[in-house]
């Protein structure tokens, strides 16, 4: 059984898109890893819990 395939959409000149999810100490990820869920949601551990980033397209 194979897992889901990850596709990252690239912008011009091979750059990956960036998304700001918050500012301040509460959004400090302290170099935590980014974990991808089965539906493609990126979960990042931050100071006060988790931040989830989903593709709205």
LINRA-V339227 format. One record per pair of residues at least 12 apart in sequence whose C-alpha atoms are under 7 Angstrom apart, sorted by the first residue. I is the first residue (numbers start at 0). J is the second residue. D is the distance in whole Angstrom. If there is no record, write none. Layout:
I,J,D
I,J,D
//
This chain:
3,37,7
25,45,7
25,46,5
25,47,6
26,45,5
26,46,6
27,45,5
27,46,6
28,44,6
28,45,4
28,46,6
31,43,7
31,44,6
40,52,6
40,53,5
41,53,7
//
